[in-house]
Amino acid sequence: MTLFNNVTFAYPWILYLLPIVPLMILWHWKIGKAKQPSLTYSSLDMFGGIPKSWKEKMNGAPVLLRSVAVGLLIVALARPQTYSSSQNITTEGIDIILCLDMSGSMTSEDLKPNRIDAAKAVAAQFIKERPNDRIGLVIFGRQAFTQCPITIDHDVLLNLLHKVKVGMVNPDGTAIGNAIADAVGRLRYGKAKSKVIILLTDGENNAGQVDPLTAAEIAKTYGVRVYTIGVGTNGEAPYPVQTPFGVRYQMVPVKIDTTLLSKISSITGGEFFRATNNRSLEEVYRRIDKLEKSKIKVTSYRNTTELFSGWLDAGLILLVLELGMSKLVLKRVP
């Protein structure tokens, strides 16, 4: 049970005893006073000008002190605790590199609004749902380039992902081997127990200096799993072409080397997925998310600090004060 910000109680059911406090005060004023010995006078008007003594004015103080003390002791028995969420989580985590194809064909609009924007949106959601993992971003066309080194600062990563667009690297080509090699270079020195590359492309390897299967063997050597995603519809897709009369669309064949992508994943212990629309792309990332979460157990700890001693001390001090006032200061002389 939480009462204040970041404050919980180990035994919250004890707090149901707090109504005892107002009942004690009510008992004193309604019942306790009626049991006190008294003398009946016909009238006290003639003594109206006599001021009350300080003892008479303090007569109700012991009851108030006792009631507040009981309330404090009840809270102490409930064991209030505080914790700091910023220091709670320790994780074995996973290191992940997202490799996004930035070739010109990624502007095709068989996915909405186009392949690259759909891929960015799904990747952003994937990042947000894995707060304990270090994630980096590699983009590739004819060359491969690290857009964001592996990091736990996902705000920076998401900002850099948002800025990604076709044309940041030479879009005339698809260097799948270079992309895997670049990602492995970022992952190989990491101490995470699981290292993963998620490579998304819509084409065939037709550029770069590194053979994709050689890159896959290197990834396997460093214990890196590669999940590959072939994105794009079956058959032909609308591709925007800039003309003097504005943007025109032409249908271009979708050529995804599924055999190569499957071999890369098989060599490294990953899986190959095919995404033909936005919905299936989202499902692919969900499946990868579940696969990786099943491989690493993330254990979190919450460091608590006991607060009951302050409430207990305050309650005991008030009880001592109440006892002193009742037995010494306000003691009635027979």
HELIX and SHEET records of a PDB file:
HELIX    1   1 PRO A   12  LEU A   17  5                                   6    
HELIX    2   2 ILE A   20  TRP A   27  1                                   8    
HELIX    3   3 HIS A   28  GLY A   32  3                                   5    
HELIX    4   4 LYS A   33  LYS A   35  5                                   3    
HELIX    5   5 ASP A   45  PHE A   47  5                                   3    
HELIX    6   6 TRP A   54  LYS A   57  1                                   4    
HELIX    7   7 ALA A   61  LEU A   77  1                                  17    
HELIX    8   8 SER A   85  GLN A   87  5                                   3    
HELIX    9   9 GLY A  104  THR A  107  5                                   4    
HELIX   10  10 ARG A  115  LYS A  128  1                                  14    
HELIX   11  11 HIS A  154  HIS A  162  1                                   9    
HELIX   12  12 ILE A  176  LEU A  187  1                                  12    
HELIX   13  13 PRO A  212  THR A  221  1                                  10    
HELIX   14  14 THR A  258  THR A  268  1                                  11    
HELIX   15  15 ASN A  278  LYS A  293  1                                  16    
HELIX   16  16 PHE A  308  GLY A  324  1                                  17    
HELIX   17  17 MET A  325  VAL A  329  3                                   5    
SHEET    1   A 3 VAL A   7  PHE A   9  0                                        
SHEET    2   A 3 PRO A  80  TYR A  83 -1                                        
SHEET    3   A 3 THR A 304  GLU A 306 -1                                        
SHEET    1   B 6 ALA A 144  THR A 151  0                                        
SHEET    2   B 6 ARG A 134  PHE A 140 -1                                        
SHEET    3   B 6 ASP A  95  ASP A 101  1                                        
SHEET    4   B 6 LYS A 195  THR A 201  1                                        
SHEET    5   B 6 VAL A 224  VAL A 231  1                                        
SHEET    6   B 6 PHE A 272  ALA A 275  1                                        
SHEET    1   C 2 GLU A 236  THR A 243  0                                        
SHEET    2   C 2 GLY A 246  PRO A 253 -1                                        
END                                                                             
